[in-house]
Amino acid sequence: MTVRDVTSLVLITTSRRGARPSELKRLCTSVRQFSADSTGTKVSHHVLMQGATGEDRDDDPVLSSSDCHVHYIGEFISLSHARNLLLDKIFVSGCLENAVVCFPDDDAWYPDQTLLNIVHRFEQTPLLDLWVCCSGPSPKWANSQEPVPLRVQPLLSNGTSNTIFLRGSLVRSVGFFDENLGLGTPAKSGEDTDYALRAFQQARCSVFLDSVVIGHRAFDQRDRIVYFSGALFAIARHASRVRGGLVALGRKCFIGCLWGIIGQMPLSELAKSLWKAMTILRTKRL
C-alpha cells in the first residue's frame, strides 16, 4: 500500500434544522479549509438535516459547496438511526474505497493542520485502521507529540464520534451503529462507545494521540451521568472480548457506585444499569 492509497476523506454529521447553525457552519468551514490545503485528497462531507424538507434547503455557500452534501428528512430520528441513513448511502456509493472516515457532531470543528496530519498518518501507515484522539474547547495540533498504541481505557475515556477516525475498509467491516443505543433512544447514549469497541476489535492497528486536537464543547459531569447507562451497556457487551475490558467494566461500575453513594445518580437507576450490565456480561461469556 502506497502513500497515496488514501485518496478521500468522508465525514458524516447529523443536525437538526435551526439548531446551532453557526456551529455547523464552523465545522463545514474547517473541513473546507482542509480541502483547500490538501493535495489530491477528495472531501465528501455528508450532513443529514432533520426536521426539514427539500424546500427548506439552505442557501449558505458553506453548506452548498461541492464538498458538502446535505440530505433532508422531515422527521426527527435517533442519532444512531440518522448516522445509519448516511452510512447506507455511502455504502451504496462505494466512496469508502481508499478513504478515511469520521463522524463529527455539528458543534465540532477542526483546527488548522489536524485533518491534514491525521490523513497523512493513514497514508504513511498502511496497517493503521483506527485513530483516536481527544477533544475540547481549545484544540491545537501537537507537532511534538506522537500517537501510541491504543488501549481500551483511553478508548473508552476519549473515543467519541468526534475523536475516532477509521479506514474505509474498517467502516465497511464494522457496519452500522446499534439503533438501540444513542441520543433519541431509551438508552440515551452508548452508540459511539459500542461502535468504537467493535472497530477496536477488528482493526489491524489502532493508535491514540493523547492531545486535544479536535474542537468540541467541554463535557459536563452531568452529561457523563446521563450517558452512564448506555455506555455501561456497551462496555459490558464487549468486556470479555477485548484485552482489559473486564477491568474497564469494573472501573465503570465503581464510578457509578460512587455517584450513587454521593447522591449524583438515583440508586434505582444505578441498580437497574448494573443489573443489565451483569446480565449482558453473563450471557456473552456463556
Contacts in CASP RR format, 6 or more apart in sequence:
PFRMAT RR
TARGET T0000
AUTHOR 0000-0000-0000
METHOD contacts of the structure
MODEL  1
MTVRDVTSLVLITTSRRGARPSELKRLCTSVRQFSADSTGTKVSHHVLMQ
GATGEDRDDDPVLSSSDCHVHYIGEFISLSHARNLLLDKIFVSGCLENAV
VCFPDDDAWYPDQTLLNIVHRFEQTPLLDLWVCCSGPSPKWANSQEPVPL
RVQPLLSNGTSNTIFLRGSLVRSVGFFDENLGLGTPAKSGEDTDYALRAF
QQARCSVFLDSVVIGHRAFDQRDRIVYFSGALFAIARHASRVRGGLVALG
RKCFIGCLWGIIGQMPLSELAKSLWKAMTILRTKRL
1 126 0 8 1.000
3 123 0 8 1.000
3 124 0 8 1.000
4 40 0 8 1.000
4 123 0 8 1.000
5 98 0 8 1.000
5 123 0 8 1.000
5 126 0 8 1.000
6 41 0 8 1.000
6 98 0 8 1.000
6 99 0 8 1.000
6 100 0 8 1.000
6 119 0 8 1.000
6 122 0 8 1.000
6 123 0 8 1.000
6 167 0 8 1.000
7 40 0 8 1.000
7 41 0 8 1.000
7 42 0 8 1.000
7 98 0 8 1.000
7 99 0 8 1.000
8 41 0 8 1.000
8 42 0 8 1.000
8 43 0 8 1.000
8 44 0 8 1.000
8 95 0 8 1.000
8 98 0 8 1.000
8 99 0 8 1.000
8 100 0 8 1.000
9 34 0 8 1.000
9 38 0 8 1.000
9 41 0 8 1.000
9 42 0 8 1.000
9 43 0 8 1.000
9 44 0 8 1.000
9 99 0 8 1.000
9 100 0 8 1.000
9 101 0 8 1.000
9 102 0 8 1.000
9 115 0 8 1.000
9 119 0 8 1.000
10 44 0 8 1.000
10 45 0 8 1.000
10 46 0 8 1.000
10 90 0 8 1.000
10 95 0 8 1.000
10 96 0 8 1.000
10 99 0 8 1.000
10 100 0 8 1.000
10 101 0 8 1.000
10 102 0 8 1.000
10 168 0 8 1.000
11 31 0 8 1.000
11 43 0 8 1.000
11 44 0 8 1.000
11 45 0 8 1.000
11 46 0 8 1.000
11 101 0 8 1.000
11 102 0 8 1.000
11 103 0 8 1.000
11 104 0 8 1.000
12 46 0 8 1.000
12 83 0 8 1.000
12 86 0 8 1.000
12 87 0 8 1.000
12 90 0 8 1.000
12 101 0 8 1.000
12 102 0 8 1.000
12 103 0 8 1.000
12 104 0 8 1.000
13 24 0 8 1.000
13 27 0 8 1.000
13 45 0 8 1.000
13 46 0 8 1.000
13 47 0 8 1.000
13 48 0 8 1.000
13 103 0 8 1.000
13 104 0 8 1.000
13 105 0 8 1.000
13 106 0 8 1.000
14 47 0 8 1.000
14 48 0 8 1.000
14 50 0 8 1.000
14 79 0 8 1.000
14 82 0 8 1.000
14 83 0 8 1.000
14 86 0 8 1.000
14 105 0 8 1.000
14 106 0 8 1.000
15 24 0 8 1.000
15 47 0 8 1.000
15 48 0 8 1.000
15 49 0 8 1.000
15 50 0 8 1.000
15 106 0 8 1.000
16 49 0 8 1.000
16 50 0 8 1.000
16 51 0 8 1.000
16 76 0 8 1.000
17 49 0 8 1.000
17 50 0 8 1.000
17 51 0 8 1.000
17 52 0 8 1.000
17 56 0 8 1.000
19 106 0 8 1.000
20 106 0 8 1.000
20 107 0 8 1.000
23 106 0 8 1.000
23 107 0 8 1.000
23 109 0 8 1.000
24 47 0 8 1.000
24 63 0 8 1.000
24 106 0 8 1.000
24 107 0 8 1.000
25 60 0 8 1.000
25 62 0 8 1.000
25 63 0 8 1.000
26 109 0 8 1.000
27 104 0 8 1.000
27 106 0 8 1.000
27 107 0 8 1.000
27 108 0 8 1.000
27 109 0 8 1.000
27 110 0 8 1.000
28 45 0 8 1.000
28 47 0 8 1.000
28 62 0 8 1.000
28 63 0 8 1.000
28 65 0 8 1.000
28 68 0 8 1.000
29 62 0 8 1.000
29 109 0 8 1.000
30 109 0 8 1.000
30 110 0 8 1.000
30 111 0 8 1.000
30 115 0 8 1.000
31 43 0 8 1.000
31 45 0 8 1.000
31 67 0 8 1.000
31 68 0 8 1.000
31 110 0 8 1.000
31 115 0 8 1.000
32 43 0 8 1.000
32 62 0 8 1.000
32 65 0 8 1.000
32 67 0 8 1.000
32 68 0 8 1.000
33 110 0 8 1.000
33 112 0 8 1.000
34 41 0 8 1.000
34 43 0 8 1.000
34 110 0 8 1.000
34 115 0 8 1.000
34 116 0 8 1.000
35 41 0 8 1.000
35 43 0 8 1.000
35 67 0 8 1.000
37 116 0 8 1.000
38 115 0 8 1.000
38 116 0 8 1.000
38 119 0 8 1.000
41 119 0 8 1.000
43 67 0 8 1.000
44 67 0 8 1.000
44 69 0 8 1.000
44 90 0 8 1.000
44 95 0 8 1.000
44 99 0 8 1.000
45 67 0 8 1.000
45 68 0 8 1.000
45 69 0 8 1.000
46 69 0 8 1.000
46 71 0 8 1.000
46 86 0 8 1.000
46 89 0 8 1.000
46 90 0 8 1.000
47 63 0 8 1.000
47 68 0 8 1.000
47 69 0 8 1.000
47 70 0 8 1.000
47 71 0 8 1.000
47 106 0 8 1.000
48 71 0 8 1.000
48 72 0 8 1.000
48 73 0 8 1.000
48 82 0 8 1.000
48 83 0 8 1.000
48 85 0 8 1.000
48 86 0 8 1.000
49 56 0 8 1.000
49 70 0 8 1.000
49 71 0 8 1.000
49 72 0 8 1.000
49 73 0 8 1.000
50 73 0 8 1.000
50 74 0 8 1.000
50 75 0 8 1.000
50 76 0 8 1.000
50 77 0 8 1.000
50 82 0 8 1.000
51 72 0 8 1.000
51 73 0 8 1.000
51 74 0 8 1.000
51 75 0 8 1.000
51 76 0 8 1.000
52 72 0 8 1.000
52 73 0 8 1.000
52 74 0 8 1.000
53 72 0 8 1.000
53 74 0 8 1.000
54 72 0 8 1.000
56 72 0 8 1.000
57 64 0 8 1.000
57 70 0 8 1.000
57 72 0 8 1.000
58 64 0 8 1.000
58 70 0 8 1.000
62 68 0 8 1.000
63 70 0 8 1.000
64 70 0 8 1.000
71 85 0 8 1.000
71 86 0 8 1.000
71 89 0 8 1.000
73 85 0 8 1.000
77 85 0 8 1.000
77 184 0 8 1.000
78 179 0 8 1.000
78 182 0 8 1.000
78 183 0 8 1.000
78 184 0 8 1.000
78 185 0 8 1.000
79 182 0 8 1.000
79 183 0 8 1.000
79 184 0 8 1.000
79 191 0 8 1.000
80 177 0 8 1.000
80 178 0 8 1.000
80 179 0 8 1.000
80 180 0 8 1.000
80 181 0 8 1.000
80 182 0 8 1.000
80 185 0 8 1.000
80 191 0 8 1.000
81 177 0 8 1.000
81 179 0 8 1.000
83 103 0 8 1.000
83 161 0 8 1.000
83 176 0 8 1.000
83 177 0 8 1.000
83 191 0 8 1.000
84 176 0 8 1.000
84 177 0 8 1.000
84 179 0 8 1.000
87 171 0 8 1.000
87 175 0 8 1.000
87 176 0 8 1.000
87 177 0 8 1.000
88 176 0 8 1.000
90 96 0 8 1.000
91 172 0 8 1.000
96 168 0 8 1.000
96 169 0 8 1.000
96 171 0 8 1.000
96 172 0 8 1.000
97 168 0 8 1.000
98 168 0 8 1.000
99 167 0 8 1.000
99 168 0 8 1.000
99 171 0 8 1.000
100 118 0 8 1.000
100 119 0 8 1.000
100 122 0 8 1.000
100 165 0 8 1.000
100 166 0 8 1.000
100 167 0 8 1.000
100 168 0 8 1.000
101 165 0 8 1.000
101 166 0 8 1.000
101 167 0 8 1.000
101 168 0 8 1.000
101 171 0 8 1.000
102 162 0 8 1.000
102 164 0 8 1.000
102 165 0 8 1.000
102 166 0 8 1.000
103 161 0 8 1.000
103 162 0 8 1.000
103 164 0 8 1.000
103 192 0 8 1.000
104 110 0 8 1.000
104 161 0 8 1.000
104 162 0 8 1.000
104 214 0 8 1.000
105 161 0 8 1.000
105 162 0 8 1.000
105 216 0 8 1.000
107 216 0 8 1.000
107 217 0 8 1.000
108 135 0 8 1.000
108 162 0 8 1.000
108 214 0 8 1.000
108 215 0 8 1.000
108 216 0 8 1.000
109 139 0 8 1.000
109 214 0 8 1.000
109 215 0 8 1.000
109 216 0 8 1.000
110 139 0 8 1.000
110 214 0 8 1.000
110 215 0 8 1.000
111 139 0 8 1.000
111 140 0 8 1.000
111 141 0 8 1.000
111 213 0 8 1.000
111 215 0 8 1.000
112 141 0 8 1.000
113 141 0 8 1.000
114 139 0 8 1.000
114 141 0 8 1.000
114 213 0 8 1.000
114 214 0 8 1.000
117 141 0 8 1.000
118 131 0 8 1.000
118 133 0 8 1.000
118 165 0 8 1.000
121 128 0 8 1.000
121 131 0 8 1.000
121 147 0 8 1.000
121 207 0 8 1.000
122 128 0 8 1.000
122 131 0 8 1.000
122 165 0 8 1.000
122 167 0 8 1.000
125 205 0 8 1.000
127 204 0 8 1.000
127 205 0 8 1.000
128 167 0 8 1.000
128 204 0 8 1.000
128 205 0 8 1.000
128 206 0 8 1.000
128 207 0 8 1.000
129 166 0 8 1.000
129 167 0 8 1.000
129 169 0 8 1.000
129 170 0 8 1.000
129 199 0 8 1.000
129 202 0 8 1.000
129 203 0 8 1.000
129 204 0 8 1.000
129 205 0 8 1.000
129 206 0 8 1.000
130 150 0 8 1.000
130 164 0 8 1.000
130 165 0 8 1.000
130 166 0 8 1.000
130 167 0 8 1.000
130 170 0 8 1.000
130 199 0 8 1.000
130 200 0 8 1.000
130 203 0 8 1.000
130 205 0 8 1.000
130 206 0 8 1.000
130 207 0 8 1.000
131 147 0 8 1.000
131 164 0 8 1.000
131 165 0 8 1.000
131 166 0 8 1.000
131 206 0 8 1.000
131 207 0 8 1.000
131 209 0 8 1.000
132 150 0 8 1.000
132 154 0 8 1.000
132 155 0 8 1.000
132 158 0 8 1.000
132 159 0 8 1.000
132 163 0 8 1.000
132 164 0 8 1.000
132 165 0 8 1.000
132 196 0 8 1.000
132 206 0 8 1.000
132 207 0 8 1.000
132 208 0 8 1.000
132 209 0 8 1.000
133 147 0 8 1.000
133 158 0 8 1.000
133 163 0 8 1.000
133 208 0 8 1.000
133 209 0 8 1.000
133 210 0 8 1.000
133 211 0 8 1.000
133 212 0 8 1.000
133 213 0 8 1.000
133 214 0 8 1.000
134 158 0 8 1.000
134 163 0 8 1.000
134 209 0 8 1.000
134 210 0 8 1.000
134 211 0 8 1.000
134 212 0 8 1.000
134 213 0 8 1.000
134 214 0 8 1.000
135 158 0 8 1.000
135 160 0 8 1.000
135 162 0 8 1.000
135 163 0 8 1.000
135 212 0 8 1.000
135 213 0 8 1.000
135 214 0 8 1.000
135 215 0 8 1.000
135 216 0 8 1.000
136 212 0 8 1.000
136 214 0 8 1.000
136 215 0 8 1.000
136 216 0 8 1.000
136 217 0 8 1.000
136 218 0 8 1.000
137 215 0 8 1.000
137 216 0 8 1.000
137 217 0 8 1.000
137 218 0 8 1.000
138 212 0 8 1.000
139 212 0 8 1.000
139 213 0 8 1.000
139 214 0 8 1.000
139 215 0 8 1.000
139 216 0 8 1.000
140 212 0 8 1.000
140 213 0 8 1.000
141 213 0 8 1.000
142 209 0 8 1.000
142 211 0 8 1.000
142 213 0 8 1.000
145 209 0 8 1.000
145 210 0 8 1.000
145 211 0 8 1.000
146 209 0 8 1.000
147 207 0 8 1.000
147 208 0 8 1.000
147 209 0 8 1.000
148 207 0 8 1.000
148 208 0 8 1.000
148 210 0 8 1.000
149 206 0 8 1.000
149 207 0 8 1.000
149 208 0 8 1.000
150 200 0 8 1.000
150 206 0 8 1.000
150 207 0 8 1.000
150 208 0 8 1.000
151 208 0 8 1.000
151 243 0 8 1.000
151 244 0 8 1.000
152 197 0 8 1.000
152 200 0 8 1.000
152 242 0 8 1.000
152 243 0 8 1.000
152 244 0 8 1.000
152 245 0 8 1.000
152 248 0 8 1.000
153 244 0 8 1.000
153 247 0 8 1.000
153 248 0 8 1.000
153 251 0 8 1.000
154 208 0 8 1.000
154 210 0 8 1.000
155 196 0 8 1.000
155 197 0 8 1.000
155 200 0 8 1.000
155 206 0 8 1.000
155 208 0 8 1.000
156 193 0 8 1.000
156 197 0 8 1.000
156 231 0 8 1.000
156 235 0 8 1.000
156 248 0 8 1.000
156 252 0 8 1.000
158 208 0 8 1.000
159 192 0 8 1.000
159 193 0 8 1.000
159 196 0 8 1.000
160 192 0 8 1.000
160 196 0 8 1.000
160 216 0 8 1.000
161 192 0 8 1.000
161 195 0 8 1.000
162 214 0 8 1.000
162 215 0 8 1.000
162 216 0 8 1.000
163 214 0 8 1.000
164 192 0 8 1.000
164 195 0 8 1.000
164 196 0 8 1.000
164 199 0 8 1.000
166 174 0 8 1.000
166 199 0 8 1.000
166 203 0 8 1.000
170 199 0 8 1.000
170 202 0 8 1.000
170 203 0 8 1.000
173 202 0 8 1.000
174 195 0 8 1.000
174 198 0 8 1.000
174 199 0 8 1.000
174 202 0 8 1.000
177 191 0 8 1.000
177 192 0 8 1.000
177 194 0 8 1.000
177 195 0 8 1.000
178 191 0 8 1.000
178 194 0 8 1.000
178 195 0 8 1.000
179 185 0 8 1.000
179 191 0 8 1.000
180 187 0 8 1.000
181 187 0 8 1.000
181 189 0 8 1.000
181 190 0 8 1.000
181 191 0 8 1.000
181 194 0 8 1.000
181 230 0 8 1.000
181 233 0 8 1.000
181 234 0 8 1.000
182 188 0 8 1.000
182 189 0 8 1.000
182 190 0 8 1.000
182 191 0 8 1.000
182 192 0 8 1.000
182 230 0 8 1.000
183 189 0 8 1.000
183 191 0 8 1.000
187 229 0 8 1.000
187 230 0 8 1.000
187 233 0 8 1.000
188 226 0 8 1.000
188 227 0 8 1.000
188 229 0 8 1.000
188 230 0 8 1.000
189 226 0 8 1.000
189 227 0 8 1.000
189 229 0 8 1.000
189 230 0 8 1.000
189 231 0 8 1.000
190 227 0 8 1.000
190 230 0 8 1.000
190 231 0 8 1.000
190 233 0 8 1.000
190 234 0 8 1.000
191 234 0 8 1.000
193 230 0 8 1.000
193 231 0 8 1.000
193 234 0 8 1.000
193 235 0 8 1.000
194 233 0 8 1.000
194 234 0 8 1.000
194 237 0 8 1.000
194 238 0 8 1.000
197 234 0 8 1.000
197 235 0 8 1.000
197 237 0 8 1.000
197 238 0 8 1.000
197 242 0 8 1.000
198 238 0 8 1.000
199 206 0 8 1.000
200 206 0 8 1.000
200 242 0 8 1.000
201 238 0 8 1.000
201 241 0 8 1.000
201 242 0 8 1.000
221 264 0 8 1.000
225 259 0 8 1.000
225 264 0 8 1.000
225 265 0 8 1.000
228 252 0 8 1.000
228 256 0 8 1.000
228 259 0 8 1.000
228 265 0 8 1.000
228 273 0 8 1.000
229 269 0 8 1.000
229 272 0 8 1.000
229 273 0 8 1.000
229 276 0 8 1.000
230 273 0 8 1.000
231 252 0 8 1.000
232 249 0 8 1.000
232 252 0 8 1.000
232 253 0 8 1.000
232 273 0 8 1.000
232 274 0 8 1.000
232 276 0 8 1.000
232 277 0 8 1.000
233 273 0 8 1.000
233 276 0 8 1.000
233 277 0 8 1.000
233 280 0 8 1.000
235 245 0 8 1.000
235 248 0 8 1.000
235 249 0 8 1.000
235 252 0 8 1.000
235 277 0 8 1.000
236 249 0 8 1.000
236 276 0 8 1.000
236 277 0 8 1.000
236 278 0 8 1.000
236 280 0 8 1.000
236 281 0 8 1.000
236 284 0 8 1.000
237 280 0 8 1.000
237 284 0 8 1.000
238 245 0 8 1.000
239 245 0 8 1.000
239 246 0 8 1.000
239 248 0 8 1.000
239 249 0 8 1.000
239 281 0 8 1.000
239 284 0 8 1.000
240 246 0 8 1.000
240 281 0 8 1.000
240 284 0 8 1.000
240 285 0 8 1.000
241 284 0 8 1.000
249 277 0 8 1.000
249 281 0 8 1.000
253 274 0 8 1.000
253 277 0 8 1.000
256 265 0 8 1.000
256 270 0 8 1.000
256 273 0 8 1.000
257 270 0 8 1.000
257 274 0 8 1.000
259 265 0 8 1.000
259 270 0 8 1.000
260 266 0 8 1.000
260 267 0 8 1.000
260 270 0 8 1.000
END
